[in-house]
Amino acid sequence: MGNRLAVRRKYTNLAAKENSVHCVKKRGQSGRKKRGRKPKRVNPNLLDKVLGKGQKVAHIADRKGSVGSQALSYRLKKAMTAKSRSNEYPIGWLMLIADALWFELDGKRWTLYLLAVRSTTGG
């Protein structure tokens, strides 16, 4: 009888060790698993294609095939916000240069306003 009790204790100790190891594995995870899609990295080539080469988002989406134009325009928006300015804002007094261009499209008159800001020192 005493021998059977010792064997049972050994098994319960092993079960306790396994449970403690299992708990350590669970503690390594922080909270619940993240839901939803994995975030995509910002694609700088998309900015270059659209702003640098003048390609349209719909044209790029047609060539890719697997990605729709709405998804590409969303990625373009994310890429534009993630891109940092390459040059700093000018220091000192600024001047605003404005011009307007009138044109007619489908029998309606349109006005395109062009604005530019530059430094008075010419920098």
N, C-alpha and C positions, 0 to 999 in steps of 0.2 A: 504494500500500500504506500509506504513512504517513498519507494522508488518511482512509482507512477506520478506522485505529486511533484517530484523533482523534474521529471520529463515535461510535465505540463508547464511548470514555471519557465523552463528553458524555451519552450515554444512561445509563451506569452512575451518573454523578453525579446525574442527575435521579431515578433510582430510589432512590438513597441518601437524597436529600432527602425524597422521598415517604414512605419508611420512617421517617425521623426524625420527621416530622410525625405519622404514624400512631402512633408510640410515645408522643408527647406526649399525644395524645388518650387513649390507654390509661392513661397514668399518672394522669390526672385522676380516674379511678374508683378508689375505695378498696376493694381486694379484690374479692370476689365480689359478685354482685348479691344483694340481700336476698330471701330466699325467703318464701313464704307470702302471706297477705292483707295489704293495707295496714291499718295500725291506724286504728280509728275514733276520732273525737273524742268526748270525754265529753259527753253530752247532759244539761244541767241541767233541761230541760223534763220529762224522764222522772222525775227526782226530784220535781219539783213535782206532776206528775200522780199519782204513787203515794203520796207522803207528804203532800202538801198537799191534794189533792182526794179522796184515798182510792180511786182507781181501781185495779182489779186488773190485774196484768201480763197475765193471760190475756185480759182484755177489750181491753186496748190492742193485743195481738198479733192478736186477731180483727179489730179495726178496721183495722190496718195491712195485713194480708193477706200481705205478702211476707216478713215476719219472724216467726219462731216464738216461742213463749213462753219457751223455754229460752234463746234468743239474747237476748231482752229482759231476762230475769232476770240473765244474765251482764253485760249492759250496765249494769243497775241496780246490780249489785254493784261494778262498776268506778266508776260515778258516785258511789256512797256513799263509797268509799275515797278518791276524788280530792277530795271536798268537804272544805274545811277548816272547823274550828269557828269559829263567828261570835263566840262569847264565850269568855273565858279561864276556866280553872278557878279556883274561889274560893281566896283566900289565908287561911291560918289553920286553926283547928280546924274539923272537919267533923262533921256528925251524919248518921246513917243512919235514915231513916224507912221502916219496913216494915209491910206489911199483907198479908192473904191473903183470897182470895175463894173460897168453895166453891160448886161447882155440879155438877149431875148431867147427863150427856150419854150417851145410849144405854144407860142403866142402870148406868153407871160413874160413880164419884165423882171429880171432878177438883178440883185446887187451883191457883189462879192466884196467884202471889206478885208483889206490887208493891213495888218498891224505889225510893227517891229519896235523893239525897245533896244536902245543902245546907250552907251555911256557918252557924256558930253566931252570927255577927254579923248575920245576916239579909240579907246582900248577894246 
